[in-house]
Amino acid sequence: MGRYTGPIFRKSRRLEMSILETNKEFSKGKRRQYPPGQHGQGRRRRINDYLLQLTEKQKLRFVYGVSEKHLVKVFRKAVKMPGITGENMMFILESRIDNIVYRLGLAATRRASRQLVNHNHVLLNDRKASIPSMQVKPGDTIKLKDKSKKFKCVDESLKLLVSTLAFVKFNKKTMTGEYLRLPEREELNQDIKENLIVEFYSRK
């Protein structure tokens, strides 16, 4: 299963959480009290453990915009790391360069940040970084190429930036960001129950 590129609002309604992590999908006048699709208003799904686990796994996939194949790799890597496997999965995803670009405020969404990386606009420690899944380590610096700093989308995104999370730092004057440390679980999305995701993959 490849990376999802369809309507985000539709997936947010299906999963009953904001994929964009802004709640924009559920702003006044947009939220409907039933799932998407022609059967959304009539049919109710039977809730069981497998469905709960699958739903949490899908939340993680769509929030970070990764494929099923990539998420399986993340799980296998997280199992081998010290600490809690579910939290390790989220830390790995948060350390992707496309996510760090988003956290720094250089892009309004993770999709937009992935595009910046794919199109060779991002530098990691002053070296070209064109693979969205590249892992950023604490202490690494991230910035855009000089010509890319003038993009309208970047300027608009930075105007909306009020503050960054504590594990990243961004200097608007130099347009340079730094990944300070691994995030803490409390700093990340609280709507995702990562323990159910571990249960989902452990049963396979």
N, CA, C and O of each residue as an XYZ file, in Angstrom:
816
protein
N       0.835     -1.182      0.000
C       0.000      0.000      0.000
C       0.876      1.240      0.000
O       1.722      1.403      0.880
N       0.681      2.128     -0.992
C       1.509      3.311     -1.116
C       1.082      4.423     -0.173
O       0.153      4.273      0.620
N       1.782      5.538     -0.281
C       1.455      6.702      0.536
C       0.157      7.327      0.059
O      -0.057      7.465     -1.145
N      -0.706      7.706      0.979
C      -2.014      8.267      0.645
C      -1.857      9.699      0.141
O      -1.182     10.510      0.775
N      -2.477     10.012     -0.997
C      -2.399     11.354     -1.575
C      -3.788     11.937     -1.822
O      -3.926     12.946     -2.513
N      -4.814     11.306     -1.261
C      -6.182     11.761     -1.467
C      -6.580     12.883     -0.515
O      -5.723     13.480      0.136
N      -7.885     13.171     -0.434
C      -8.391     14.258      0.413
C      -8.124     14.013      1.895
O      -8.491     12.973      2.441
N      -7.489     14.972      2.528
C      -7.165     14.857      3.951
C      -8.416     14.963      4.812
O      -8.564     14.231      5.791
N      -9.317     15.873      4.451
C     -10.517     16.067      5.256
C     -11.335     14.784      5.339
O     -11.921     14.477      6.377
N     -11.369     14.047      4.253
C     -12.126     12.792      4.211
C     -11.545     11.783      5.206
O     -12.281     11.125      5.941
N     -10.220     11.675      5.216
C      -9.573     10.753      6.141
C      -9.745     11.206      7.589
O      -9.894     10.382      8.491
N      -9.725     12.505      7.801
C      -9.915     13.022      9.153
C     -11.294     12.665      9.679
O     -11.435     12.298     10.845
N     -12.307     12.766      8.841
C     -13.664     12.401      9.246
C     -13.758     10.905      9.525
O     -14.407     10.484     10.483
N     -13.113     10.112      8.692
C     -13.149      8.664      8.874
C     -12.511      8.261     10.197
O     -13.032      7.400     10.907
N     -11.384      8.883     10.526
C     -10.627      8.525     11.728
C     -11.038      9.337     12.948
O     -10.591      9.071     14.063
N     -11.898     10.334     12.726
C     -12.403     11.191     13.809
C     -11.280     11.895     14.563
O     -11.308     11.996     15.789
N     -10.299     12.376     13.819
C      -9.220     13.180     14.389
C      -8.631     14.055     13.292
O      -8.787     13.762     12.106
N      -7.965     15.115     13.683
C      -7.383     16.034     12.716
C      -6.043     15.507     12.214
O      -5.056     15.492     12.950
N      -6.017     15.075     10.952
C      -4.776     14.604     10.352
C      -3.763     15.743     10.256
O      -2.560     15.518     10.385
N      -4.244     16.957     10.031
C      -3.367     18.120      9.922
C      -2.904     18.622     11.288
O      -2.026     19.480     11.374
N      -3.494     18.087     12.348
C      -3.181     18.481     13.728
C      -3.498     19.959     13.987
O      -2.888     20.584     14.855
N      -4.441     20.503     13.243
C      -4.839     21.904     13.414
C      -6.327     22.036     13.729
O      -6.793     23.114     14.096
N      -7.082     20.924     13.586
C      -8.537     20.909     13.726
C      -9.236     21.744     12.662
O     -10.426     22.039     12.777
N      -8.493     22.122     11.628
C      -9.088     22.886     10.528
C     -10.180     22.086      9.833
O     -11.163     22.642      9.342
N      -9.988     20.771      9.801
C     -10.965     19.911      9.131
C     -12.322     19.937      9.827
O     -13.354     19.677      9.208
N     -12.309     20.254     11.126
C     -13.541     20.218     11.910
C     -14.001     21.612     12.335
O     -14.734     21.765     13.312
N     -13.563     22.616     11.594
C     -13.984     23.979     11.914
C     -15.474     24.138     11.652
O     -16.080     23.312     10.971
N     -16.056     25.182     12.184
C     -17.496     25.412     12.115
C     -17.998     25.362     10.670
O     -17.452     26.016      9.782
N     -19.028     24.588     10.464
C     -19.627     24.483      9.144
C     -19.055     23.375      8.282
O     -19.606     23.076      7.222
N     -17.940     22.744      8.719
C     -17.302     21.697      7.925
C     -17.507     20.310      8.510
O     -17.473     19.317      7.785
N     -17.718     20.238      9.811
C     -17.815     18.929     10.453
C     -19.183     18.312     10.255
O     -20.204     18.971     10.450
N     -19.204     17.062      9.872
C     -20.435     16.298      9.750
C     -20.406     15.193     10.785
O     -19.340     14.691     11.141
N     -21.559     14.821     11.259
C     -21.653     13.883     12.367
C     -21.700     12.423     11.912
O     -22.233     11.565     12.616
N     -21.150     12.152     10.754
C     -21.123     10.780     10.246
C     -19.908     10.607      9.343
O     -19.368     11.591      8.836
N     -19.465      9.346      9.133
C     -18.289      9.092      8.299
C     -18.554      9.439      6.839
O     -19.714      9.559      6.444
N     -17.503      9.604      6.021
C     -17.686      9.898      4.602
C     -18.196      8.691      3.837
O     -18.175      7.570      4.344
N     -18.653      8.924      2.616
C     -19.135      7.836      1.772
C     -20.647      7.746      1.739
O     -21.327      8.300      2.602
N     -21.175      7.048      0.743
C     -22.616      6.973      0.559
C     -23.329      6.194      1.656
O     -24.536      6.350      1.842
N     -22.600      5.361      2.380
C     -23.215      4.594      3.463
C     -22.881      5.174      4.842
O     -23.202      4.580      5.872
N     -22.245      6.319      4.845
C     -21.771      6.876      6.096
C     -22.853      7.185      7.106
O     -22.625      7.083      8.311
N     -24.050      7.567      6.622
C     -25.105      7.979      7.549
C     -25.936      6.807      8.071
O     -26.677      6.947      9.044
N     -25.806      5.652      7.418
C     -26.694      4.561      7.798
C     -26.046      3.404      8.518
O     -26.563      2.910      9.520
N     -24.908      2.973      8.000
C     -24.296      1.753      8.528
C     -23.331      2.054      9.660
O     -22.538      2.992      9.583
N     -23.408      1.251     10.711
C     -22.472      1.377     11.825
C     -21.544      0.172     11.840
O     -21.977     -0.972     11.697
N     -20.258      0.456     12.015
C     -19.291     -0.635     12.056
C     -19.250     -1.276     13.436
O     -19.376     -0.595     14.454
N     -19.075     -2.580     13.458
C     -18.937     -3.288     14.715
C     -17.531     -3.057     15.257
O     -16.546     -3.327     14.568
N     -17.435     -2.563     16.477
C     -16.147     -2.239     17.075
C     -15.558     -3.471     17.758
O     -16.218     -4.095     18.589
N     -14.331     -3.818     17.415
C     -13.620     -4.901     18.090
C     -12.157     -4.485     18.256
O     -11.758     -3.418     17.791
N     -11.366     -5.319     18.910
C      -9.977     -4.970     19.193
C      -9.179     -4.723     17.916
O      -8.380     -3.790     17.840
N      -9.407     -5.570     16.916
C      -8.656     -5.421     15.659
C      -8.959     -4.078     15.002
O      -8.046     -3.409     14.517
N     -10.214     -3.681     14.978
C     -10.589     -2.412     14.365
C      -9.985     -1.231     15.119
O      -9.542     -0.263     14.502
N      -9.964     -1.307     16.441
C      -9.369     -0.237     17.236
C      -7.872     -0.112     16.938
O      -7.345      0.991     16.793
N      -7.197     -1.266     16.848
C      -5.764     -1.262     16.564
C      -5.486     -0.747     15.157
O      -4.559      0.035     14.945
N      -6.293     -1.188     14.202
C      -6.136     -0.746     12.811
C      -6.342      0.763     12.693
O      -5.600      1.447     11.988
N      -7.347      1.265     13.384
C      -7.645      2.700     13.331
C      -6.476      3.528     13.852
O      -6.117      4.542     13.254
N      -5.879      3.099     14.970
C      -4.745      3.843     15.524
C      -3.545      3.791     14.587
O      -2.811      4.769     14.444
N      -3.358      2.648     13.956
C      -2.256      2.521     12.998
C      -2.464      3.459     11.820
O      -1.519      4.091     11.347
N      -3.702      3.550     11.348
C      -4.008      4.437     10.227
C      -3.832      5.898     10.610
O      -3.394      6.707      9.792
N      -4.167      6.237     11.835
C      -3.960      7.610     12.303
C      -2.483      7.993     12.174
O      -2.147      9.055     11.649
N      -1.608      7.106     12.665
C      -0.176      7.379     12.618
C       0.308      7.503     11.175
O       1.096      8.391     10.848
N      -0.168      6.611     10.326
C       0.220      6.628      8.906
C      -0.139      7.933      8.237
O       0.689      8.543      7.561
N      -1.371      8.360      8.424
C      -1.849      9.527      7.693
C      -1.340     10.837      8.282
O      -1.138     11.804      7.547
N      -1.131     10.884      9.591
C      -0.583     12.100     10.199
C       0.810     12.379      9.630
O       1.121     13.513      9.266
N       1.641     11.344      9.557
C       3.010     11.534      9.079
C       3.158     11.302      7.579
O       4.232     11.521      7.019
N       2.087     10.861      6.929
C       2.101     10.718      5.478
C       3.065      9.675      4.964
O       3.780      9.914      3.991
N       3.093      8.521      5.604
C       4.011      7.456      5.190
C       3.229      6.254      4.664
O       2.038      6.104      4.939
N       3.900      5.420      3.921
C       3.277      4.214      3.382
C       3.243      3.119      4.436
O       3.936      3.192      5.450
N       2.426      2.102      4.180
C       2.365      0.958      5.095
C       3.715      0.262      5.171
O       4.150     -0.146      6.248
N       4.376      0.129      4.032
C       5.677     -0.533      3.984
C       6.695      0.208      4.848
O       7.475     -0.414      5.569
N       6.684      1.517      4.772
C       7.627      2.308      5.567
C       7.306      2.202      7.050
O       8.212      2.127      7.879
N       6.016      2.194      7.389
C       5.640      2.117      8.800
C       6.055      0.782      9.410
O       6.434      0.724     10.580
N       5.986     -0.281      8.630
C       6.449     -1.588      9.107
C       7.951     -1.533      9.412
O       8.404     -2.087     10.414
N       8.714     -0.868      8.552
C      10.151     -0.714      8.787
C      10.411      0.077     10.064
O      11.320     -0.238     10.832
N       9.597      1.109     10.277
C       9.732      1.914     11.485
C       9.466      1.066     12.717
O      10.182      1.169     13.713
N       8.435      0.226     12.651
C       8.107     -0.651     13.778
C       9.260     -1.607     14.085
O       9.636     -1.782     15.244
N       9.808     -2.215     13.059
C      10.899     -3.165     13.256
C      12.134     -2.485     13.850
O      12.842     -3.073     14.668
N      12.381     -1.259     13.437
C      13.507     -0.503     13.988
C      13.234     -0.121     15.437
O      14.131     -0.176     16.278
N      11.992      0.267     15.729
C      11.618      0.699     17.078
C      11.710     -0.443     18.076
O      12.056     -0.222     19.237
N      11.404     -1.664     17.640
C      11.464     -2.841     18.519
C      12.878     -3.052     19.044
O      13.068     -3.474     20.184
N      13.866     -2.758     18.209
C      15.259     -3.005     18.570
C      15.860     -1.896     19.430
O      16.954     -2.048     19.974
N      15.146     -0.792     19.547
C      15.652      0.340     20.325
C      15.295      0.185     21.803
O      14.275     -0.424     22.125
N      16.104      0.717     22.693
C      15.728      0.702     24.118
C      14.554      1.631     24.354
O      14.388      2.626     23.648
N      13.744      1.308     25.342
C      12.596      2.151     25.640
C      11.287      1.518     25.210
O      11.223      0.311     24.974
N      10.249      2.323     25.108
C       8.909      1.856     24.763
C       8.738      1.865     23.251
O       8.932      2.897     22.610
N       8.379      0.728     22.682
C       8.331      0.579     21.227
C       7.407      1.593     20.560
O       7.782      2.201     19.558
N       6.218      1.780     21.096
C       5.268      2.712     20.487
C       5.792      4.133     20.455
O       5.659      4.833     19.451
N       6.385      4.554     21.554
C       6.953      5.901     21.608
C       8.150      6.012     20.667
O       8.346      7.044     20.025
N       8.941      4.957     20.589
C      10.087      4.954     19.671
C       9.630      5.157     18.234
O      10.287      5.857     17.462
N       8.501      4.544     17.871
C       7.972      4.713     16.517
C       7.680      6.180     16.232
O       8.016      6.690     15.164
N       7.063      6.845     17.176
C       6.729      8.254     16.987
C       7.987      9.121     16.949
O       8.048     10.093     16.195
N       8.987      8.777     17.755
C      10.232      9.547     17.754
C      10.956      9.412     16.416
O      11.519     10.383     15.912
N      10.940      8.216     15.846
C      11.569      7.992     14.545
C      10.879      8.825     13.473
O      11.537      9.468     12.655
N       9.553      8.811     13.481
C       8.791      9.576     12.490
C       8.993     11.077     12.680
O       9.067     11.823     11.703
N       9.081     11.520     13.930
C       9.306     12.932     14.203
C      10.696     13.375     13.746
O      10.906     14.554     13.462
N      11.636     12.447     13.673
C      13.008     12.773     13.305
C      13.247     12.746     11.801
O      14.361     13.014     11.351
N      12.230     12.429     11.024
C      12.352     12.501      9.568
C      12.571     13.963      9.154
O      12.025     14.876      9.773
N      13.357     14.173      8.125
C      13.662     15.549      7.751
C      12.440     16.302      7.242
O      12.335     17.511      7.449
N      11.505     15.606      6.575
C      10.309     16.312      6.112
C       9.472     16.786      7.293
O       8.853     17.848      7.229
N       9.451     16.008      8.367
C       8.706     16.417      9.552
C       9.396     17.568     10.280
O       8.725     18.466     10.788
N      10.731     17.551     10.336
C      11.466     18.637     10.993
C      11.263     19.951     10.239
O      11.101     21.002     10.859
N      11.270     19.897      8.912
C      11.006     21.089      8.101
C       9.624     21.650      8.441
O       9.441     22.863      8.543
N       8.664     20.752      8.614
C       7.309     21.166      9.001
C       7.292     21.754     10.412
O       6.664     22.788     10.641
N       7.967     21.114     11.347
C       7.998     21.588     12.731
C       8.680     22.947     12.853
O       8.355     23.725     13.750
N       9.615     23.235     11.963
C      10.314     24.518     11.988
C       9.454     25.644     11.429
O       9.788     26.818     11.583
N       8.347     25.288     10.779
C       7.455     26.295     10.234
C       7.773     26.711      8.808
O       7.204     27.679      8.305
N       8.677     25.989      8.149
C       9.038     26.320      6.777
C       7.981     25.862      5.779
O       8.009     26.257      4.614
N       7.063     25.039      6.229
C       5.957     24.573      5.391
C       4.705     24.474      6.249
O       4.777     24.154      7.435
N       3.564     24.750      5.645
C       2.305     24.775      6.387
C       1.794     23.381      6.716
O       1.070     23.205      7.696
N       2.159     22.393      5.915
C       1.729     21.011      6.126
C       2.909     20.074      5.875
O       3.931     20.476      5.320
N       2.751     18.835      6.288
C       3.816     17.860      6.037
C       3.914     17.535      4.552
O       4.999     17.237      4.053
N       2.803     17.589      3.852
C       2.852     17.374      2.399
C       3.703     18.445      1.730
O       4.514     18.147      0.853
N       3.514     19.684      2.148
C       4.281     20.787      1.577
C       5.761     20.660      1.930
O       6.624     20.953      1.102
N       6.055     20.229      3.149
C       7.454     20.069      3.552
C       8.108     18.937      2.769
O       9.278     19.029      2.398
N       7.356     17.873      2.518
C       7.888     16.755      1.729
C       8.228     17.216      0.315
O       9.215     16.773     -0.272
N       7.408     18.103     -0.219
C       7.664     18.623     -1.557
C       8.937     19.471     -1.587
O       9.717     19.397     -2.536
N       9.139     20.271     -0.547
C      10.367     21.064     -0.474
C      11.598     20.164     -0.465
O      12.596     20.451     -1.126
N      11.514     19.071      0.292
C      12.647     18.143      0.361
C      12.845     17.432     -0.977
O      13.966     17.343     -1.477
N      11.770     16.933     -1.546
C      11.854     16.196     -2.820
C      12.439     17.030     -3.943
O      13.124     16.510     -4.823
N      12.165     18.336     -3.909
C      12.605     19.221     -4.988
C      13.948     19.893     -4.701
O      14.298     20.896     -5.322
N      14.690     19.330     -3.758
C      16.067     19.762     -3.488
C      16.181     21.199     -2.984
O      17.109     21.917     -3.356
N      15.242     21.617     -2.141
C      15.301     22.961     -1.590
C      15.875     22.997     -0.176
O      16.099     24.073      0.379
N      16.116     21.818      0.409
C      16.508     21.736      1.819
C      17.956     21.282      1.971
O      18.440     20.416      1.242
N      18.628     21.895      2.940
C      20.007     21.516      3.265
C      20.063     20.993      4.697
O      19.521     21.608      5.615
N      20.717     19.864      4.876
C      20.946     19.282      6.204
C      22.427     19.368      6.496
O      23.244     18.744      5.819
N      22.769     20.148      7.511
C      24.186     20.402      7.818
C      24.939     20.893      6.578
O      26.064     20.475      6.304
N      24.278     21.799      5.834
C      24.830     22.441      4.626
C      25.029     21.468      3.467
O      25.733     21.785      2.508
N      24.425     20.307      3.547
C      24.479     19.349      2.443
C      23.083     19.084      1.913
O      22.106     19.120      2.661
N      22.997     18.822      0.637
C      21.708     18.586      0.007
C      20.994     17.398      0.643
O      21.593     16.349      0.878
N      19.706     17.580      0.917
C      18.893     16.506      1.497
C      17.606     16.413      0.685
O      16.724     17.262      0.810
N      17.504     15.388     -0.139
C      16.355     15.281     -1.047
C      15.499     14.044     -0.789
O      14.607     13.728     -1.576
N      15.769     13.345      0.311
C      14.993     12.147      0.651
C      14.187     12.442      1.913
O      14.774     12.618      2.981
N      12.848     12.501      1.818
C      12.012     12.883      2.961
C      12.192     12.033      4.208
O      11.986     12.520      5.320
N      12.570     10.780      4.043
C      12.683      9.881      5.192
C      14.039      9.946      5.890
O      14.269      9.214      6.853
N      14.939     10.809      5.420
C      16.249     10.936      6.065
C      16.075     11.259      7.539
O      15.238     12.084      7.905
N      16.863     10.610      8.384
C      16.775     10.826      9.818
C      17.679     11.973     10.248
O      18.864     12.012      9.917
N      17.093     12.907     10.995
C      17.839     14.036     11.538
C      18.232     13.701     12.966
O      17.430     13.155     13.723
N      19.459     14.024     13.332
C      19.957     13.730     14.674
C      20.017     15.016     15.504
O      20.210     16.100     14.953
N      19.852     14.899     16.822
C      19.984     16.082     17.678
C      21.299     16.808     17.425
O      22.364     16.192     17.398
N      21.213     18.114     17.242
C      22.396     18.905     16.933
C      22.510     19.249     15.464
O      23.271     20.146     15.101
N      21.768     18.553     14.605
C      21.799     18.834     13.170
C      21.097     20.155     12.864
O      20.155     20.544     13.554
N      21.570     20.838     11.821
C      20.962     22.091     11.387
C      20.262     21.895     10.051
O      20.709     21.123      9.203
N      19.159     22.607      9.883
C      18.351     22.503      8.673
C      18.045     23.900      8.163
O      17.669     24.783      8.934
N      18.205     24.092      6.878
C      17.844     25.369      6.279
C      17.505     25.170      4.805
O      17.762     24.112      4.230
N      16.925     26.205      4.208
C      16.607     26.173      2.796
C      17.754     26.775      1.992
O      18.535     27.571      2.512
N      17.848     26.394      0.735
C      18.813     27.036     -0.144
C      18.444     28.506     -0.288
O      17.280     28.872     -0.128
N      19.412     29.340     -0.583
C      19.189     30.785     -0.636
C      18.042     31.164     -1.563
O      17.204     31.992     -1.204
N      17.996     30.574     -2.741
C      16.942     30.934     -3.693
C      15.565     30.437     -3.240
O      14.536     30.980     -3.641
N      15.564     29.400     -2.400
C      14.301     28.813     -1.943
C      13.682     29.605     -0.793
O      12.487     29.482     -0.524
N      14.496     30.418     -0.114
C      13.992     31.197      1.017
C      12.972     32.246      0.587
O      12.204     32.741      1.412
N      12.961     32.587     -0.699
C      12.087     33.639     -1.198
C      10.741     33.102     -1.689
O       9.911     33.867     -2.180
N      10.524     31.795     -1.558
C       9.262     31.213     -2.028
C       8.086     31.812     -1.266
O       8.155     32.029     -0.056
N       7.019     32.072     -1.988
C       5.822     32.655     -1.373
C       5.235     31.724     -0.327
O       4.798     32.176      0.732
N       5.221     30.418     -0.614
C       4.649     29.450      0.325
C       5.430     29.406      1.633
O       4.846     29.224      2.702
N       6.749     29.573      1.551
C       7.590     29.591      2.749
C       7.307     30.848      3.561
O       7.169     30.787      4.783
N       7.222     31.986      2.881
C       6.945     33.253      3.554
C       5.593     33.220      4.256
O       5.464     33.676      5.392
N       4.582     32.677      3.570
C       3.242     32.601      4.160
C       3.222     31.679      5.369
O       2.543     31.960      6.357
N       3.960     30.586      5.293
C       4.012     29.638      6.404
C       4.696     30.265      7.621
O       4.235     30.096      8.750
N       5.783     30.981      7.392
C       6.517     31.600      8.497
C       5.704     32.722      9.155
O       5.861     32.982     10.348
N       4.848     33.377      8.390
C       3.997     34.425      8.960
C       2.997     33.834      9.958
O       2.566     34.503     10.897
N       2.642     32.578      9.733
C       1.689     31.910     10.622
C       2.376     31.297     11.840
O       1.716     30.898     12.799
N       3.719     31.226     11.794
C       4.471     30.582     12.867
C       4.529     31.485     14.098
O       5.104     32.572     14.056
N       3.935     31.028     15.173
C       3.970     31.770     16.437
C       5.136     31.279     17.292
O       5.903     32.071     17.840
N       5.250     29.966     17.391
C       6.346     29.363     18.149
C       6.541     27.934     17.669
O       5.668     27.366     17.012
N       7.671     27.367     17.993
C       7.952     25.980     17.636
C       7.912     25.131     18.899
O       7.950     25.652     20.013
N       7.835     23.827     18.713
C       7.911     22.929     19.853
C       9.318     22.984     20.447
O      10.272     23.374     19.774
N       9.432     22.592     21.710
C      10.674     22.801     22.455
C      11.861     21.989     21.928
O      13.009     22.310     22.236
N      11.601     20.951     21.144
C      12.724     20.127     20.682
C      13.351     20.639     19.379
O      14.318     20.057     18.888
N      12.806     21.723     18.818
C      13.414     22.358     17.651
C      13.547     23.856     17.907
O      12.829     24.422     18.730
N      14.468     24.485     17.195
C      14.684     25.931     17.325
C      14.838     26.515     15.939
O      15.506     25.929     15.087
N      14.221     27.673     15.702
C      14.320     28.310     14.386
C      14.644     29.786     14.535
O      14.007     30.503     15.306
N      15.645     30.225     13.785
C      16.060     31.620     13.775
C      15.550     32.266     12.491
O      16.044     31.965     11.405
N      14.561     33.154     12.612
C      13.959     33.770     11.429
C      14.933     34.703     10.702
O      14.822     34.895      9.491
N      15.880     35.277     11.434
C      16.837     36.191     10.803
C      17.782     35.449      9.872
O      18.039     35.888      8.751
N      18.297     34.315     10.350
C      19.228     33.532      9.526
C      18.515     32.444      8.733
O      19.117     31.789      7.882
N      17.228     32.257      9.019
C      16.421     31.219      8.355
C      17.055     29.839      8.547
O      17.098     29.022      7.627
N      17.541     29.605      9.759
C      18.196     28.332     10.066
C      17.513     27.679     11.260
O      17.198     28.341     12.248
N      17.292     26.387     11.158
C      16.674     25.643     12.244
C      17.622     24.600     12.801
O      18.575     24.190     12.139
N      17.349     24.176     14.020
C      18.180     23.152     14.656
C      17.288     22.152     15.376
O      16.312     22.520     16.030
N      17.640     20.891     15.241
C      16.964     19.813     15.963
C      17.710     19.650     17.280
O      18.819     19.116     17.306
N      17.110     20.104     18.362
C      17.812     20.180     19.638
C      17.920     18.834     20.348
O      18.973     18.483     20.879
N      16.818     18.085     20.352
C      16.773     16.824     21.098
C      15.607     15.984     20.605
O      14.764     16.454     19.841
N      15.570     14.736     21.052
C      14.413     13.904     20.762
C      13.196     14.487     21.488
O      13.337     15.023     22.587
N      12.024     14.393     20.899
C      10.833     14.918     21.569
C      10.435     14.055     22.756
O      10.857     12.904     22.870
N       9.632     14.614     23.624
C       9.018     13.848     24.698
C       7.605     13.472     24.260
O       6.991     14.181     23.462
N       7.094     12.366     24.776
C       5.791     11.882     24.317
C       4.691     12.920     24.517
O       3.787     13.030     23.688
N       4.759     13.679     25.601
C       3.723     14.660     25.895
C       3.683     15.792     24.870
O       2.679     16.495     24.757
N       4.779     15.968     24.119
C       4.841     17.042     23.132
C       4.207     16.647     21.804
O       4.017     17.491     20.928
N       3.881     15.370     21.654
C       3.362     14.871     20.387
C       1.859     14.615     20.473
O       1.245     14.775     21.528
N       1.290     14.220     19.356
C      -0.161     14.059     19.226
C      -0.732     13.113     20.285
O      -0.349     11.946     20.370
N      -1.657     13.644     21.089
C      -2.250     12.856     22.170
C      -3.439     12.020     21.707
O      -3.963     11.210     22.472
N      -3.870     12.213     20.455
C      -5.003     11.443     19.930
C      -4.598     10.068     19.419
O      -5.450      9.247     19.082
N      -3.290      9.820     19.364
C      -2.789      8.537     18.867
C      -2.416      7.641     20.044
O      -1.638      8.029     20.916
N      -2.986      6.434     20.055
C      -2.684      5.450     21.109
C      -1.673      4.455     20.538
O      -2.046      3.431     19.965
N      -0.413      4.766     20.701
C       0.638      3.980     20.052
C       0.738      2.557     20.579
O       1.252      1.684     19.879
N       0.262      2.296     21.794
C       0.307      0.933     22.324
C      -0.567     -0.013     21.498
O      -0.251     -1.195     21.359
N      -1.677      0.515     20.947
C      -2.541     -0.304     20.096
C      -1.881     -0.593     18.752
O      -2.143     -1.628     18.138
N      -1.035      0.311     18.301
C      -0.312      0.089     17.043
C       0.698     -1.034     17.221
O       0.872     -1.872     16.335
N       1.363     -1.044     18.369
C       2.321     -2.119     18.667
C       1.579     -3.454     18.729
O       2.071     -4.462     18.221
N       0.408     -3.463     19.345
C      -0.400     -4.684     19.401
C      -0.791     -5.143     18.007
O      -0.798     -6.342     17.724
N      -1.118     -4.192     17.128
C      -1.518     -4.528     15.760
C      -0.394     -5.255     15.021
O      -0.621     -6.294     14.400
N       0.818     -4.703     15.093
C       1.917     -5.315     14.368
C       2.452     -6.567     15.067
O       3.006     -7.453     14.415
N       2.291     -6.641     16.366
C       2.795     -7.809     17.113
C       1.984     -9.051     16.829
O       2.487    -10.163     16.989
N       0.742     -8.892     16.413
C      -0.106    -10.055     16.182
C       0.139    -10.691     14.823
O      -0.393    -11.761     14.526
N       0.957    -10.021     13.987
C       1.215    -10.559     12.658
C       2.330    -11.596     12.694
O       2.684    -12.159     11.658
